């Protein structure tokens, strides 16, 4: 059967609790039900692969970085020999591996493009402060330009590029991908189970007696969690026992903890760390407002989760956010790092129950745009037309 053997290349899969690995696991089940043979190559421990009904091959994270990438490439080449389609999930080692497999074995390569790895690395290393669009035009050090060139080659040489928002389509075109190669397929959260929750009493465990603000964002500079902590003193003046809960991890955690301590708000800020999706749902259920102060977003899973659970949302006008959230209809949109706008928006939701309920109701209705069956159908359609 033509194009029925798929090799999925991804860096994060086994312990991944974020949106992309969660979606990928659900998609794999759908592909297998449709007669596809699925294999996954990822980083992690072999002992973690036992619970999967399809082969999941691993490269240990214990190897030094260069050797880890080399072993990933070798395993990818071995697996790629007996496959029809390479479905690449990112632009680091998996993307490079997919490119080599395509070149050597003439296999079809599909890349799911959810973010610019070159820009993210440069921003994390404080090598640039440019936004993601300016980053495409400006020139930088040889190392940054090499990263830009590598991810451009991966995208340009892919037979099809799947993006999760029109914003990312524009970005891919700006990088150099021909428009006819790009397909927009929105994310979906339909498979997320929210009814049969965990039996936990988070309010009791965390001694919560007041309002709760929640964010779920990798702790990197462009996620703007530091600004949210900076406005907590102003919110304490009005709401006294307010609690700001931060889900996820990242390189900025130590700095953010120090900031909370320096502002004397550490009792009002709780770092939940990286947790499973069932617990994320429980945190959403106890929250009065979900906030995402980001300078860049392709299409945020965490926004879709908040919409499904029924937590009022405030986020920025950046990236794909305006495609996900309709301002004053399904949530509130504000400018990135604009403290006054953020405080006003938070006050509006916390002080106006009618507004909060209206936003939640309309957000739940609007989730129909992000349909799981459509995501599966459109993805399978790409595989079959290659």
SULGI-V752980 format. One record per residue. N is the residue number from 1. RES is the residue in one small letter. BURIAL is + if it has 9 or more other ideal C-beta (glycine too) atoms within 8 Angstrom, else -. Layout:
BEGIN
n=N res=RES burial=BURIAL
n=N res=RES burial=BURIAL
END
This chain:
BEGIN
n=1 res=x burial=-
n=2 res=x burial=-
n=3 res=x burial=+
n=4 res=x burial=+
n=5 res=x burial=+
n=6 res=x burial=+
n=7 res=x burial=+
n=8 res=x burial=+
n=9 res=x burial=+
n=10 res=x burial=+
n=11 res=x burial=+
n=12 res=x burial=+
n=13 res=x burial=+
n=14 res=x burial=+
n=15 res=x burial=-
n=16 res=x burial=+
n=17 res=x burial=+
n=18 res=x burial=+
n=19 res=x burial=+
n=20 res=x burial=+
n=21 res=x burial=+
n=22 res=x burial=+
n=23 res=x burial=+
n=24 res=x burial=+
n=25 res=x burial=+
n=26 res=x burial=+
n=27 res=x burial=+
n=28 res=x burial=+
n=29 res=x burial=-
n=30 res=x burial=+
n=31 res=x burial=+
n=32 res=x burial=+
n=33 res=x burial=-
n=34 res=x burial=-
n=35 res=x burial=-
n=36 res=x burial=+
n=37 res=x burial=-
n=38 res=x burial=+
n=39 res=x burial=+
n=40 res=x burial=+
n=41 res=x burial=+
n=42 res=x burial=+
n=43 res=x burial=+
n=44 res=x burial=+
n=45 res=x burial=+
n=46 res=x burial=-
n=47 res=x burial=-
n=48 res=x burial=+
n=49 res=x burial=+
n=50 res=x burial=-
n=51 res=x burial=-
n=52 res=x burial=-
n=53 res=x burial=-
n=54 res=x burial=+
n=55 res=x burial=-
n=56 res=x burial=+
n=57 res=x burial=+
n=58 res=x burial=+
n=59 res=x burial=+
n=60 res=x burial=+
n=61 res=x burial=-
n=62 res=x burial=-
n=63 res=x burial=+
n=64 res=x burial=-
n=65 res=x burial=-
n=66 res=x burial=-
n=67 res=x burial=-
n=68 res=x burial=+
n=69 res=x burial=+
n=70 res=x burial=-
n=71 res=x burial=+
n=72 res=x burial=+
n=73 res=x burial=+
n=74 res=x burial=-
n=75 res=x burial=+
n=76 res=x burial=+
n=77 res=x burial=+
n=78 res=x burial=-
n=79 res=x burial=+
n=80 res=x burial=+
n=81 res=x burial=-
n=82 res=x burial=-
n=83 res=x burial=+
n=84 res=x burial=+
n=85 res=x burial=+
n=86 res=x burial=+
n=87 res=x burial=+
n=88 res=x burial=+
n=89 res=x burial=+
n=90 res=x burial=+
n=91 res=x burial=+
n=92 res=x burial=-
n=93 res=x burial=+
n=94 res=x burial=+
n=95 res=x burial=+
n=96 res=x burial=+
n=97 res=x burial=+
n=98 res=x burial=+
n=99 res=x burial=+
n=100 res=x burial=+
n=101 res=x burial=+
n=102 res=x burial=+
n=103 res=x burial=-
n=104 res=x burial=-
n=105 res=x burial=-
n=106 res=x burial=-
n=107 res=x burial=+
n=108 res=x burial=+
n=109 res=x burial=+
n=110 res=x burial=+
n=111 res=x burial=+
n=112 res=x burial=+
n=113 res=x burial=+
n=114 res=x burial=+
n=115 res=x burial=+
n=116 res=x burial=+
n=117 res=x burial=+
n=118 res=x burial=+
n=119 res=x burial=+
n=120 res=x burial=+
n=121 res=x burial=+
n=122 res=x burial=+
n=123 res=x burial=+
n=124 res=x burial=+
n=125 res=x burial=-
n=126 res=x burial=-
n=127 res=x burial=+
n=128 res=x burial=+
n=129 res=x burial=-
n=130 res=x burial=-
n=131 res=x burial=-
n=132 res=x burial=+
n=133 res=x burial=-
n=134 res=x burial=-
n=135 res=x burial=+
n=136 res=x burial=+
n=137 res=x burial=-
n=138 res=x burial=-
n=139 res=x burial=-
n=140 res=x burial=+
n=141 res=x burial=-
n=142 res=x burial=-
n=143 res=x burial=-
n=144 res=x burial=+
n=145 res=x burial=+
n=146 res=x burial=-
n=147 res=x burial=+
n=148 res=x burial=+
n=149 res=x burial=-
n=150 res=x burial=+
n=151 res=x burial=+
n=152 res=x burial=+
n=153 res=x burial=+
n=154 res=x burial=+
n=155 res=x burial=+
n=156 res=x burial=-
n=157 res=x burial=+
n=158 res=x burial=+
n=159 res=x burial=-
n=160 res=x burial=+
n=161 res=x burial=+
n=162 res=x burial=+
n=163 res=x burial=+
n=164 res=x burial=+
n=165 res=x burial=+
n=166 res=x burial=+
n=167 res=x burial=+
n=168 res=x burial=+
n=169 res=x burial=+
n=170 res=x burial=-
n=171 res=x burial=+
n=172 res=x burial=+
n=173 res=x burial=+
n=174 res=x burial=-
n=175 res=x burial=+
n=176 res=x burial=-
n=177 res=x burial=+
n=178 res=x burial=-
n=179 res=x burial=-
n=180 res=x burial=-
n=181 res=x burial=+
n=182 res=x burial=+
n=183 res=x burial=+
n=184 res=x burial=+
n=185 res=x burial=+
n=186 res=x burial=+
n=187 res=x burial=+
n=188 res=x burial=+
n=189 res=x burial=+
n=190 res=x burial=+
n=191 res=x burial=-
n=192 res=x burial=+
n=193 res=x burial=-
n=194 res=x burial=-
n=195 res=x burial=-
n=196 res=x burial=-
n=197 res=x burial=+
n=198 res=x burial=-
n=199 res=x burial=-
n=200 res=x burial=-
n=201 res=x burial=-
n=202 res=x burial=+
n=203 res=x burial=-
n=204 res=x burial=-
n=205 res=x burial=-
n=206 res=x burial=+
n=207 res=x burial=-
n=208 res=x burial=+
n=209 res=x burial=-
n=210 res=x burial=+
n=211 res=x burial=+
n=212 res=x burial=+
n=213 res=x burial=+
n=214 res=x burial=+
n=215 res=x burial=+
n=216 res=x burial=+
n=217 res=x burial=+
n=218 res=x burial=-
n=219 res=x burial=+
n=220 res=x burial=+
n=221 res=x burial=-
n=222 res=x burial=+
n=223 res=x burial=+
n=224 res=x burial=+
n=225 res=x burial=+
n=226 res=x burial=+
n=227 res=x burial=+
n=228 res=x burial=+
n=229 res=x burial=+
n=230 res=x burial=+
n=231 res=x burial=+
n=232 res=x burial=+
n=233 res=x burial=+
n=234 res=x burial=-
n=235 res=x burial=+
n=236 res=x burial=+
n=237 res=x burial=-
n=238 res=x burial=-
n=239 res=x burial=+
n=240 res=x burial=-
n=241 res=x burial=+
n=242 res=x burial=+
n=243 res=x burial=+
n=244 res=x burial=+
n=245 res=x burial=+
n=246 res=x burial=+
n=247 res=x burial=+
n=248 res=x burial=+
n=249 res=x burial=-
n=250 res=x burial=+
n=251 res=x burial=-
n=252 res=x burial=+
n=253 res=x burial=+
n=254 res=x burial=-
n=255 res=x burial=-
n=256 res=x burial=+
n=257 res=x burial=+
n=258 res=x burial=-
n=259 res=x burial=+
n=260 res=x burial=+
n=261 res=x burial=-
n=262 res=x burial=-
n=263 res=x burial=+
n=264 res=x burial=-
n=265 res=x burial=+
n=266 res=x burial=-
n=267 res=x burial=-
n=268 res=x burial=+
n=269 res=x burial=+
n=270 res=x burial=-
n=271 res=x burial=-
n=272 res=x burial=+
n=273 res=x burial=-
n=274 res=x burial=-
n=275 res=x burial=+
n=276 res=x burial=-
n=277 res=x burial=+
n=278 res=x burial=+
n=279 res=x burial=+
n=280 res=x burial=+
n=281 res=x burial=+
n=282 res=x burial=+
n=283 res=x burial=+
n=284 res=x burial=+
n=285 res=x burial=+
n=286 res=x burial=+
n=287 res=x burial=+
n=288 res=x burial=+
n=289 res=x burial=+
n=290 res=x burial=+
n=291 res=x burial=+
n=292 res=x burial=+
n=293 res=x burial=+
n=294 res=x burial=+
n=295 res=x burial=+
n=296 res=x burial=+
n=297 res=x burial=+
n=298 res=x burial=+
n=299 res=x burial=+
n=300 res=x burial=+
n=301 res=x burial=+
n=302 res=x burial=+
n=303 res=x burial=+
n=304 res=x burial=+
n=305 res=x burial=+
n=306 res=x burial=+
n=307 res=x burial=+
n=308 res=x burial=+
n=309 res=x burial=+
n=310 res=x burial=-
n=311 res=x burial=+
n=312 res=x burial=+
n=313 res=x burial=+
n=314 res=x burial=+
n=315 res=x burial=+
n=316 res=x burial=+
n=317 res=x burial=+
n=318 res=x burial=+
n=319 res=x burial=+
n=320 res=x burial=+
n=321 res=x burial=+
n=322 res=x burial=+
n=323 res=x burial=+
n=324 res=x burial=+
n=325 res=x burial=+
n=326 res=x burial=+
n=327 res=x burial=+
n=328 res=x burial=-
n=329 res=x burial=-
n=330 res=x burial=+
n=331 res=x burial=+
n=332 res=x burial=+
n=333 res=x burial=+
n=334 res=x burial=+
n=335 res=x burial=-
n=336 res=x burial=+
n=337 res=x burial=-
n=338 res=x burial=-
n=339 res=x burial=+
n=340 res=x burial=-
n=341 res=x burial=+
n=342 res=x burial=+
n=343 res=x burial=+
n=344 res=x burial=-
n=345 res=x burial=+
n=346 res=x burial=+
n=347 res=x burial=+
n=348 res=x burial=+
n=349 res=x burial=+
n=350 res=x burial=+
n=351 res=x burial=-
n=352 res=x burial=-
n=353 res=x burial=-
n=354 res=x burial=-
n=355 res=x burial=+
n=356 res=x burial=+
n=357 res=x burial=-
n=358 res=x burial=-
n=359 res=x burial=+
n=360 res=x burial=+
n=361 res=x burial=-
n=362 res=x burial=+
n=363 res=x burial=+
n=364 res=x burial=+
n=365 res=x burial=-
n=366 res=x burial=+
n=367 res=x burial=+
n=368 res=x burial=-
n=369 res=x burial=-
n=370 res=x burial=+
n=371 res=x burial=+
n=372 res=x burial=+
n=373 res=x burial=-
n=374 res=x burial=+
n=375 res=x burial=+
n=376 res=x burial=+
n=377 res=x burial=-
n=378 res=x burial=+
n=379 res=x burial=+
n=380 res=x burial=+
n=381 res=x burial=-
n=382 res=x burial=+
n=383 res=x burial=+
n=384 res=x burial=-
n=385 res=x burial=-
n=386 res=x burial=+
END
